[in-house]
Structures are given as structure tokens and as C-alpha cells.
Amino acid sequence: MPTAPLLSIGIIFKNEERCIERCLKSLEPLRKAVPCELVMADTGATDGSRAIAERYADLVFDFAWVDDFAAARNAVMDRCRGEWYFSIDCDEWLDEDISELVGFLKKKKTPDYALMIVRNYRSAGPEQSDLFSDLNALRLLRLATGQRYVGAIHEFWVLKGQAHFLPHTILHHDGYAHTSAEAAEKKLRRNMRLLRKELEREPESLRTLNECIDSGKFEPEYLDYVRSAVALVQRQAGLWRIYGGCILRSAAEAAREQGLPELWDWIAHAEKTFPDSPFTQIDLQYTAFWAACDREDWAGAVQHGAAYQKGLQALRAGCLGKQAQDDLARSPLRFASAAEERLAQVGLANACLQSGRPERALDLISKLDAAGLSARQVQNAVVILGELHARTTLDVAPVLTALYGRLAGPHPGKPEQQAWLAAFDVIAAAAFTGEYRQEEQKNGGWWRPAYTAFAALADVCEAGRAAKLMTTADPADMHAILAKVEDWQALPIEALEHALIAGVTFPLPEKPLPLEVLDGLASRLAHGSNLARQLTLALPEDISGDSGLQSLCWAQALALAALGSFDWTLGKRDVASQFACPPKHAQTPEEQGRPEDTPEAGLALLRRFAGLERVLLPRMYAPAMLTDENASLLPPMHRWGLYCARAFDVLDNGSPQGYLAALRRGLAACPGQKEMVHFLLEHFQEDPRPEASPELLALAEKVRSILAAYGPNSPAARAICESPAYKQVAWLIEQEPLGQMPQ
């Protein structure tokens, strides 16, 4: 008979094709280090899991599922022959460092039980390395103890005697991270069905109630489980000393989420009754910290935030004692990961700022692990630094510079770096806006504008260059700063506005920009005070073609942005749409910080646009492209510009009917410009029809008779319509009544 192995490894599985091979491969170093056997129970796999298991296991057998996890695991144990039994799941994998585990197994005299860390990851992304919770799980025992699993769900061994803790032996677990919402809901429904059966048998079982709180968050009776468990702990029923800390931790979390009135009573009870529990020292303090922030109790937030940090330090230093080991064998800490610590650190910095402890706030931000921040945390940190700069005399420049340097520095394997920098840019840009600066002025006691904090970054990012621009009055210096801009999209637009108002020539002659960049900048200038409109209206009506093409394209970009921002209906909207979305407050243009949309402004904008198109189109397109026949090949706004320029040309030459005809053709070619065409029609004061000379009347009659001899689509008719003679009398021939304009 073969010698019994030192270690038996037991696994139950169903459909685990995603992760089963990873798990089994992770066990191979252990199987080589000590004599092992691997026994696996298939509880009904229908994917490729069984085939993979058979390649690795010493024994794979079928187990008919009976709605009982303990029964399945006991069936595996019954087939094992080792001195020790080690339980692992397929969505777990053994850490590479097995030295502690191997050393424990090879010792002659050790306790009969051993706990190890199960690290539950809450994200499947690259940040999983620090977004997790640890459980001290009993996974190793001597088979000679005769132990059996109990519990149909969340099965366990009843510990009899001492257990050894293996703090450096880790089972990584990502089953929750990879579970879809649908699969998670299905799993929770299964768990709750089994837990309800156990609760029916033992309605006052704190262990089962604790499991119900963990699994039943979305059940209608969730708060009933919470209140029942707390009531049992408060009257010291059953295993209240063992489960009280984790139950009150969960109850406080639920109370904050649900807005329950018992929140602070439960926090106080936990602090009084279980002061040494890690659930009280860490998770509960975390919840209390954010609850204090919710009600803007900044002094209370600082107190609980500092207690939370102290608890984390004690945990990591191993100073919490045996109480922590015992507690963490029943439930993992929820808020002890580096990710939650960073979140609380930023929040605590804000609480310190709001409660008059600016030096402490700055110190907390300076110690942030920037490489682990989320985009939202980057934003919050930058907001705090901006407010510290604005509201105090502290020098935040070294901390802000160091933070940006860590965010922008080389981060191999960190795809979120672009999100960090984008988040930084968003908050920096917000400090430059007129609205934010107005709010600063309303708040007394502010020392300086927040945006000036970014001047320390003038050599490394666009927010820094913008701050330097805003604090510069010399156009030549502004020109030099703009010449260093690398990312125009990231440059706060207020800085460019400042330079343009100061008279800086733009685009810079030595730094030509692509058309899409010009369009983007012009579009951003159309907001707020709408500098795009102001600059467009400042153009002469008769625009010279002597300007460089770059300058003309910039002027056109401004004009297009101004046209796009103008309300061509002048506020005359459909009544039904006004009912559907009533305005909260009808602001005047002055209140909105923008120029008013008036008929005069609209007509002037369209004339400037037409003047630009009149100059640009011949420089950008061959003559053949500017005919009616080929106009449809032009980009939409150039097509509209062609007809708009023609309409104003014939109007200025004394032909109102020709103007209407040109608008009619323009609308047919550019239906997207319907509002502009109707605006021009509504505000067109029709002149009396000019008196035609006998010669013109005779020419018109002759042209009309020639056209009548051909079909409207014949080449000869099209050639006649393009002739100078036709254009001279077109206004007499094309007399479209206003009522026949397309709608």
C-alpha cells in the first residue's frame, strides 16, 4: 500500500474554466516541496473545468449537488489520506512565497490547526494590488482531529484547541471581482435561500445573522437582520462577545448608507463595548469619519479620521494583539486597504482645512502615495491645495510641484496615468473660470486667487503657463509664454482670452496650428463673455484678402463659433418645448456673462462670416468647386458660406429678389442652416423693387425665351444660368414669393 502523503489538498468545483488552471498551477510548487495528493469533487461542471482538473489532480470524482457546501467538502475529506488537509477554491491561487507554509508542515510538533490570509480583491483591474480585504481563514488542519465541515453555506470547522497563524501565507481570491452583476445577484439569492433555512432553525444565531448582513444587503428584510443582530449584541445574547464587533461595524455602515437614526448610538456602543476590536478601531472609525463629514462636523471628522489612521498603523505593526487575529478569522476588515486609506487621507486633509488646521492638511497631502490615487482623489487633492493657497499664507508650491511630478513621472504599467493628468487639468482649469473667481471674491478672508498656485508649474504644464499668463501684463511676455504651450486643449481658455484682450497677435506667426486646434480654441472662446463673438464683430465688413491664410482660418473659426453660439430664434421657441423644460431662472445676458442676442448682432455676424468666406473660398478651392453644380461637394459650412456671400452680394447690388433667390438656393443646399435663413428672412426689410430700364427688361425677356427653349436640366440651360448676362437680370427672372420659401 502506498505511503500516505504529508498533505492532502481538497477542492470542490463546478464551472470554473476561467480560473481553475491558474489555481492548480499555483499549487505545483507546494506539491513539489512536500509529498502531496490533490483530490477534487466535480459538483456538476458543464464547461471545460473537468478536463483541466483531470490533468492535475490525483483523483477527480462526481458529487451530486445537494444544496449543502459542507456535504461536498466532507466528501472530499473522506477520500483524503494525508496527515494534513488543506482546503482551497478554484477562484483562489496560492501566493508564490510558500516558505512559511512548507516550514510549518515539516515541523514535528505544531498545533492541529492553522490560519492563513485569504486576500479578497474587489477589482479585476490593475489597481487590484491594493484594493482588497484580508480574512484570517482556517484552511489547514490535521485529519486526525476528525473534524467535519458544518453549515450548508459559508461552511466551517469548529475549532477545538489552539490554531497557529501563518501571516505570510496568502491565498489570493478574485471571485467577487470577476462576478457580473447578474451572476452576483444569482449567487446572493442562493446564499440567502440557504441562510434563511439556517435562521429558521436558529433565529438568534449571531453567526447566521452576521452572514445574512453580509449577503443580504439587497434583500427587503436587510435592515431587520441588522437591527435583530444589534439587539442581540446589546442584550449580550449567545456569542455576542465573538460577533459583536463585526456586527456593530456592519450596522454602523448600514446606518450611514440608509440614513438611520441609530448611527451614532451604535458607534458609541461599539467604542464602549469593543474598544480593542479591529472592527472598532478601523472599520467603525472609517464609517464615523465619513458620517461626520456628511454633517460637516469637521472637528468630529478629524477625531475619527485620526483614530482610523492610528488603527491602521497598529494593525500593520502587528500591535493589535490576539483579539485582532480572532476577530479577523470571522470577517475581513472592509476599509483597511491602501485604496481606502488614501481616500480617507484626502478626506481628512479636507476636514483639517475646514476645521482650521491648514498645516496638518498640507502635511497629509504631501504624504499621499500619488501612484495609487484614483482620478477622483487626484481632483480632491488638487482642490485642497488650491484652497490652502487661496485661504492661507502657506507655501503650497513644493507640495503641488512634487504631486504633479509624481503624477507625470514615468509609471510603467500604469494605464491610469492619463486619467490622473486629465483630472489634474480639469481642477486646475476650474480655478481659472470667471464663476470660480467671482465666488472667491465673495468669500472674505481669501488671500489670493486659487489659480495663482499653479504658477509654480509654469515650466511643466499648461495650467502653470496659464497662471503665468494671467499674472502678466506685457504682451511680449505673453507671446513668449504662449510659444511654450504644447497642449492647447489643456490650456485654461481664460489665459488665452487674457492674452487676446491684451492685443497679442494670434495665432503666433512662428507657431502655426492645425485647423482642428483653431476650431477647438474658438469654440471654447464662445462661452462665458463670448470673446469669439466680440472678436468676430470687431472684423471689418469688407475683409481684406491680404491677411495670411492662418489668420484668415482663425478668423473663420471664431466666426463659426460665434454663429454656433447665437440663438437664431431670438428666444422664440415652441410653446410645447418650453413646457417640457421650463427654465429654473430666466437670466439676463448680463447675469449670464455673455453679450445679448439681438437682430443687429446676428446680421453683423452673418455679414462678417460672408465676408470671410468671400475671401477664403477662392483661396482654398478651385473655381469649378464654387459653382452650383459642385457646391454640394464643399464642407457644409463652406457651402453655406458660398450662398450666404452670394446673397449679401446681390442684396448690396440692389437686388432684394435676387437676395431671396440666393437664400432659397442656400437653404436647398444647406438644410441644416434653416434657422439662420429664417432669421435673415424675418429681419429683412424688403426694399421697393428697383425700376428696371427698358434695356434690362428686354434682356430679361430674351434670356427667359432662350431658357424656355431648353429643358431646366439641360447643359445649355445651366451654362446660360452661369453667364454674366443671366446674373445681371436674375433678379427679374427669379421672382420667388416669400411664402414659397422651403420650411
ChimeraX attribute file (.defattr): number of C-alpha atoms within 10 A of each C-alpha:
attribute: neighborCount
match mode: 1-to-1
recipient: residues
	/A:1	3
	/A:2	4
	/A:3	8
	/A:4	14
	/A:5	15
	/A:6	17
	/A:7	25
	/A:8	26
	/A:9	22
	/A:10	24
	/A:11	22
	/A:12	22
	/A:13	21
	/A:14	18
	/A:15	17
	/A:16	19
	/A:17	20
	/A:18	13
	/A:19	17
	/A:20	22
	/A:21	19
	/A:22	15
	/A:23	19
	/A:24	22
	/A:25	13
	/A:26	16
	/A:27	21
	/A:28	13
	/A:29	13
	/A:30	19
	/A:31	15
	/A:32	9
	/A:33	13
	/A:34	15
	/A:35	14
	/A:36	23
	/A:37	20
	/A:38	21
	/A:39	22
	/A:40	26
	/A:41	24
	/A:42	21
	/A:43	17
	/A:44	15
	/A:45	16
	/A:46	12
	/A:47	12
	/A:48	14
	/A:49	21
	/A:50	23
	/A:51	12
	/A:52	14
	/A:53	24
	/A:54	13
	/A:55	11
	/A:56	17
	/A:57	16
	/A:58	12
	/A:59	16
	/A:60	20
	/A:61	15
	/A:62	14
	/A:63	18
	/A:64	10
	/A:65	13
	/A:66	11
	/A:67	13
	/A:68	15
	/A:69	19
	/A:70	19
	/A:71	19
	/A:72	23
	/A:73	22
	/A:74	16
	/A:75	19
	/A:76	23
	/A:77	25
	/A:78	10
	/A:79	15
	/A:80	22
	/A:81	18
	/A:82	21
	/A:83	16
	/A:84	21
	/A:85	22
	/A:86	19
	/A:87	16
	/A:88	20
	/A:89	18
	/A:90	23
	/A:91	21
	/A:92	22
	/A:93	24
	/A:94	22
	/A:95	13
	/A:96	13
	/A:97	13
	/A:98	16
	/A:99	12
	/A:100	12
	/A:101	18
	/A:102	14
	/A:103	11
	/A:104	15
	/A:105	17
	/A:106	12
	/A:107	8
	/A:108	6
	/A:109	8
	/A:110	13
	/A:111	13
	/A:112	18
	/A:113	22
	/A:114	22
	/A:115	21
	/A:116	22
	/A:117	23
	/A:118	25
	/A:119	21
	/A:120	21
	/A:121	23
	/A:122	19
	/A:123	17
	/A:124	15
	/A:125	11
	/A:126	12
	/A:127	17
	/A:128	15
	/A:129	15
	/A:130	16
	/A:131	22
	/A:132	26
	/A:133	20
	/A:134	23
	/A:135	22
	/A:136	24
	/A:137	23
	/A:138	23
	/A:139	18
	/A:140	23
	/A:141	23
	/A:142	19
	/A:143	21
	/A:144	11
	/A:145	11
	/A:146	8
	/A:147	16
	/A:148	17
	/A:149	18
	/A:150	17
	/A:151	16
	/A:152	19
	/A:153	19
	/A:154	15
	/A:155	15
	/A:156	18
	/A:157	15
	/A:158	11
	/A:159	12
	/A:160	10
	/A:161	8
	/A:162	11
	/A:163	16
	/A:164	15
	/A:165	18
	/A:166	16
	/A:167	13
	/A:168	14
	/A:169	20
	/A:170	24
	/A:171	24
	/A:172	19
	/A:173	23
	/A:174	20
	/A:175	18
	/A:176	15
	/A:177	16
	/A:178	16
	/A:179	13
	/A:180	10
	/A:181	9
	/A:182	8
	/A:183	12
	/A:184	15
	/A:185	14
	/A:186	11
	/A:187	14
	/A:188	18
	/A:189	16
	/A:190	14
	/A:191	18
	/A:192	20
	/A:193	13
	/A:194	17
	/A:195	22
	/A:196	15
	/A:197	12
	/A:198	17
	/A:199	17
	/A:200	10
	/A:201	10
	/A:202	13
	/A:203	13
	/A:204	16
	/A:205	19
	/A:206	25
	/A:207	19
	/A:208	21
	/A:209	27
	/A:210	24
	/A:211	19
	/A:212	23
	/A:213	23
	/A:214	16
	/A:215	19
	/A:216	21
	/A:217	15
	/A:218	12
	/A:219	15
	/A:220	9
	/A:221	12
	/A:222	16
	/A:223	19
	/A:224	13
	/A:225	22
	/A:226	24
	/A:227	16
	/A:228	15
	/A:229	27
	/A:230	23
	/A:231	12
	/A:232	17
	/A:233	23
	/A:234	16
	/A:235	9
	/A:236	12
	/A:237	15
	/A:238	14
	/A:239	14
	/A:240	19
	/A:241	12
	/A:242	16
	/A:243	19
	/A:244	27
	/A:245	27
	/A:246	25
	/A:247	27
	/A:248	30
	/A:249	27
	/A:250	21
	/A:251	26
	/A:252	27
	/A:253	20
	/A:254	19
	/A:255	21
	/A:256	18
	/A:257	12
	/A:258	11
	/A:259	11
	/A:260	13
	/A:261	10
	/A:262	13
	/A:263	21
	/A:264	16
	/A:265	11
	/A:266	19
	/A:267	21
	/A:268	13
	/A:269	16
	/A:270	25
	/A:271	19
	/A:272	11
	/A:273	15
	/A:274	18
	/A:275	13
	/A:276	17
	/A:277	27
	/A:278	30
	/A:279	31
	/A:280	25
	/A:281	26
	/A:282	27
	/A:283	26
	/A:284	30
	/A:285	28
	/A:286	28
	/A:287	26
	/A:288	26
	/A:289	26
	/A:290	20
	/A:291	23
	/A:292	20
	/A:293	20
	/A:294	12
	/A:295	10
	/A:296	14
	/A:297	16
	/A:298	21
	/A:299	17
	/A:300	19
	/A:301	27
	/A:302	24
	/A:303	17
	/A:304	24
	/A:305	29
	/A:306	18
	/A:307	20
	/A:308	27
	/A:309	20
	/A:310	14
	/A:311	25
	/A:312	23
	/A:313	14
	/A:314	15
	/A:315	17
	/A:316	10
	/A:317	9
	/A:318	12
	/A:319	12
	/A:320	18
	/A:321	13
	/A:322	11
	/A:323	12
	/A:324	17
	/A:325	19
	/A:326	14
	/A:327	21
	/A:328	20
	/A:329	18
	/A:330	17
	/A:331	21
	/A:332	23
	/A:333	20
	/A:334	19
	/A:335	22
	/A:336	25
	/A:337	17
	/A:338	18
	/A:339	20
	/A:340	15
	/A:341	18
	/A:342	21
	/A:343	18
	/A:344	21
	/A:345	23
	/A:346	23
	/A:347	25
	/A:348	27
	/A:349	26
	/A:350	29
	/A:351	28
	/A:352	23
	/A:353	23
	/A:354	19
	/A:355	17
	/A:356	12
	/A:357	15
	/A:358	24
	/A:359	14
	/A:360	16
	/A:361	25
	/A:362	24
	/A:363	12
	/A:364	19
	/A:365	24
	/A:366	18
	/A:367	12
	/A:368	18
	/A:369	14
	/A:370	20
	/A:371	16
	/A:372	19
	/A:373	22
	/A:374	19
	/A:375	18
	/A:376	13
	/A:377	21
	/A:378	25
	/A:379	21
	/A:380	20
	/A:381	29
	/A:382	22
	/A:383	19
	/A:384	22
	/A:385	28
	/A:386	22
	/A:387	23
	/A:388	25
	/A:389	25
	/A:390	21
	/A:391	20
	/A:392	16
	/A:393	12
	/A:394	13
	/A:395	13
	/A:396	20
	/A:397	16
	/A:398	10
	/A:399	16
	/A:400	22
	/A:401	17
	/A:402	13
	/A:403	22
	/A:404	19
	/A:405	14
	/A:406	14
	/A:407	23
	/A:408	16
	/A:409	11
	/A:410	10
	/A:411	12
	/A:412	7
	/A:413	8
	/A:414	12
	/A:415	10
	/A:416	18
	/A:417	20
	/A:418	13
	/A:419	15
	/A:420	23
	/A:421	18
	/A:422	16
	/A:423	20
	/A:424	24
	/A:425	20
	/A:426	16
	/A:427	19
	/A:428	27
	/A:429	21
	/A:430	16
	/A:431	24
	/A:432	22
	/A:433	16
	/A:434	14
	/A:435	12
	/A:436	15
	/A:437	15
	/A:438	11
	/A:439	10
	/A:440	20
	/A:441	13
	/A:442	10
	/A:443	9
	/A:444	9
	/A:445	11
	/A:446	17
	/A:447	14
	/A:448	16
	/A:449	19
	/A:450	24
	/A:451	27
	/A:452	20
	/A:453	26
	/A:454	25
	/A:455	21
	/A:456	19
	/A:457	20
	/A:458	18
	/A:459	14
	/A:460	16
	/A:461	22
	/A:462	28
	/A:463	31
	/A:464	22
	/A:465	24
	/A:466	33
	/A:467	27
	/A:468	23
	/A:469	25
	/A:470	20
	/A:471	14
	/A:472	16
	/A:473	12
	/A:474	13
	/A:475	18
	/A:476	14
	/A:477	15
	/A:478	25
	/A:479	17
	/A:480	12
	/A:481	19
	/A:482	24
	/A:483	14
	/A:484	15
	/A:485	20
	/A:486	12
	/A:487	10
	/A:488	16
	/A:489	14
	/A:490	19
	/A:491	23
	/A:492	24
	/A:493	19
	/A:494	20
	/A:495	23
	/A:496	21
	/A:497	19
	/A:498	19
	/A:499	25
	/A:500	17
	/A:501	11
	/A:502	14
	/A:503	14
	/A:504	19
	/A:505	13
	/A:506	17
	/A:507	18
	/A:508	15
	/A:509	12
	/A:510	7
	/A:511	12
	/A:512	12
	/A:513	14
	/A:514	10
	/A:515	13
	/A:516	10
	/A:517	15
	/A:518	20
	/A:519	20
	/A:520	15
	/A:521	21
	/A:522	25
	/A:523	21
	/A:524	19
	/A:525	23
	/A:526	23
	/A:527	18
	/A:528	15
	/A:529	17
	/A:530	22
	/A:531	23
	/A:532	26
	/A:533	26
	/A:534	18
	/A:535	16
	/A:536	23
	/A:537	21
	/A:538	12
	/A:539	18
	/A:540	12
	/A:541	15
	/A:542	13
	/A:543	17
	/A:544	13
	/A:545	14
	/A:546	8
	/A:547	11
	/A:548	9
	/A:549	14
	/A:550	18
	/A:551	16
	/A:552	19
	/A:553	20
	/A:554	20
	/A:555	24
	/A:556	23
	/A:557	24
	/A:558	30
	/A:559	29
	/A:560	22
	/A:561	25
	/A:562	27
	/A:563	20
	/A:564	13
	/A:565	16
	/A:566	20
	/A:567	16
	/A:568	21
	/A:569	14
	/A:570	13
	/A:571	8
	/A:572	9
	/A:573	9
	/A:574	8
	/A:575	8
	/A:576	8
	/A:577	9
	/A:578	11
	/A:579	9
	/A:580	8
	/A:581	8
	/A:582	9
	/A:583	9
	/A:584	6
	/A:585	6
	/A:586	9
	/A:587	10
	/A:588	11
	/A:589	12
	/A:590	10
	/A:591	8
	/A:592	13
	/A:593	15
	/A:594	16
	/A:595	17
	/A:596	15
	/A:597	16
	/A:598	13
	/A:599	16
	/A:600	9
	/A:601	16
	/A:602	23
	/A:603	16
	/A:604	17
	/A:605	24
	/A:606	23
	/A:607	19
	/A:608	24
	/A:609	27
	/A:610	28
	/A:611	24
	/A:612	25
	/A:613	26
	/A:614	22
	/A:615	19
	/A:616	18
	/A:617	18
	/A:618	12
	/A:619	12
	/A:620	11
	/A:621	11
	/A:622	10
	/A:623	11
	/A:624	10
	/A:625	17
	/A:626	19
	/A:627	12
	/A:628	17
	/A:629	10
	/A:630	12
	/A:631	19
	/A:632	16
	/A:633	11
	/A:634	16
	/A:635	10
	/A:636	16
	/A:637	14
	/A:638	19
	/A:639	22
	/A:640	26
	/A:641	24
	/A:642	22
	/A:643	26
	/A:644	27
	/A:645	23
	/A:646	20
	/A:647	25
	/A:648	22
	/A:649	18
	/A:650	21
	/A:651	18
	/A:652	11
	/A:653	11
	/A:654	16
	/A:655	24
	/A:656	23
	/A:657	25
	/A:658	27
	/A:659	25
	/A:660	27
	/A:661	23
	/A:662	24
	/A:663	26
	/A:664	20
	/A:665	19
	/A:666	24
	/A:667	23
	/A:668	14
	/A:669	17
	/A:670	20
	/A:671	15
	/A:672	13
	/A:673	17
	/A:674	16
	/A:675	15
	/A:676	21
	/A:677	22
	/A:678	18
	/A:679	18
	/A:680	18
	/A:681	16
	/A:682	11
	/A:683	12
	/A:684	13
	/A:685	9
	/A:686	12
	/A:687	11
	/A:688	9
	/A:689	12
	/A:690	12
	/A:691	8
	/A:692	12
	/A:693	9
	/A:694	9
	/A:695	9
	/A:696	15
	/A:697	15
	/A:698	13
	/A:699	17
	/A:700	21
	/A:701	15
	/A:702	12
	/A:703	18
	/A:704	16
	/A:705	11
	/A:706	13
	/A:707	17
	/A:708	11
	/A:709	10
	/A:710	13
	/A:711	11
	/A:712	11
	/A:713	8
	/A:714	10
	/A:715	11
	/A:716	14
	/A:717	16
	/A:718	16
	/A:719	10
	/A:720	15
	/A:721	16
	/A:722	12
	/A:723	10
	/A:724	10
	/A:725	14
	/A:726	18
	/A:727	15
	/A:728	15
	/A:729	21
	/A:730	20
	/A:731	24
	/A:732	21
	/A:733	16
	/A:734	13
	/A:735	13
	/A:736	14
	/A:737	10
	/A:738	12
	/A:739	7
	/A:740	8
	/A:741	17
	/A:742	12
	/A:743	10
